[in-house]
C-alpha cells in the first residue's frame, strides 16, 4: 500500500512511525514532512496547498491518505481527496469546523447541553470592551478561528483583557480569525487531553494525557505548542472517564450528527476537571501535538487498520487495544522558543532512534540533520510506571545534542504528585 501523510511536525512523525509497522505498507510519503522522517519520502508540498496535495495523490495512485494538521482539514483537504477517489482519514470541512470556529463549538455545546465554560460572543470591539468592565477576573479571550494554538489569552487584569481584545479585533494579529471573539469564564482544576477515534457511530477514547504548555519549569513563562506530555493522566480516573463518555464524548458525536456534520477521524477533547465536574475547554479536529507522541506508542493495535475502519464507517469492527504502561515525552526546543530563536545547528542522535520524534529539522549544507524549528524533537520513552518512563526519557535526552537546545526539567512532576 502507498500511504500519504499530510503535515510535517512531531505529530506526523509519530503517526508515520506507527503506520510504518503495518506489513502491507510499501511506501509512505510525507507532505511536506521534515528531514528527520527517515521512514517516509518527503515531498515539498505545503500542507495547505490542497490542489497540489490532491494532484500528487492521484498521480501517485495513493491508496490511503492521512490529513493530520488543522489547517488543511478546515480548508477541505479530505473533501478534495475523497472527491478524487482517495480513501482518507480525517474529518471533512463541515465537521472540521468544530475546531475551525470557537464560536461554532461554543454554540454547539450550549445548544446540546455539553458542559463548558459560560461565554459571550462578540463581533463588535466596543461591545466586547464594555462587557469586560464588569467581567470577573481572570477572564479568557479567544479568537474565533485558527491561530496556530496562540489565539487564547488568559487575562489576569482588566487592562490585559482589553489589550487582548484590541490586539485581536483592531490590530488583527491573527488576521480574520480575530474578527469574532469569545470571552468566557476562567475554569479551574486539572487539565486533561483525551483523543478519541470516531466514525460518527462509534466513539473509542484513547489513553488520556497531560500536556505542559508553558515554556519554563514550574509552569512559568510563555504558552507554547507544548513542551512535553505524559500518559496516562493520573487525574483522569475510571469514574471521571465514564462521566466524560456520558456527558461529553457521546453527546458531542450525536450533536455533530444532528447538525449534519458527522465527524469521522480523531476528535480531541481538551478538558478541565472542575469542582462542578468535567467541562470542555476546547475541541480539536485532529490528533493533538505533542499528545500524539505519548498516546500512539501505547497503542498495541494497528493504527492504519483503525484509520481504514473509520474511513469506511466500520470502527465498531476494529480492534483498539492500549497498553497499561506509561509514556513520557520531553520536547527539546531551540532556546528562545516560542519567541525568537536560531536554527541550522547539527543534531546528534543516539543509535536507537525508536523513541525520537522529529518535529523541526532540515538538511544542512553537507546533508547532515540540522535544527529547523522552535520545537526540534520529542524524546519518548515507555515503561511500566510513570516514574520509570520519565527517568528513561531524561536519560535519553542526555544522548541527544544540538547547540542552543532547551528543554523543561520537570515534565511529569505534576502527574507524579497526583499519584501519591
Secondary structure, DSSP 8 states (H G I E B T S, - for coil): -EEEEEE-SHHHHHHHHHHTTSTT--EEEEEE--TT-TTSEEE---TT-HHHHHHHHHHTT-SEEEE-SHHHHHHTHHHHHHHTT--EES--HHHHHHHH-HHHHHHHHHHHT--B--EEEES-HHHHHHHHTS--SSEEEEESS--TT--EEEESSHHHHHHHHIIIIIS-TTGGGGSSEEEEE---SEEEEEEEEE-SS-EEE---EEE--EEEGGGEEEE-S-SEEEES-TTS-HHHHHHHIIIIIHHHHHHHHHTT----EEEEEEEEEETTEEEEEEEESS--TTTHHHHGGGB-S-HHHHHHHHHHT-GGGS---B-SSEEEEEEEEETTTTSS-----B-B--S--TTEEESSEEE-TTS-EEE-SSEEEEEEEEESSHHHHHHHHHHHHTT-B-TTEE--S-TTHHHHHHH-
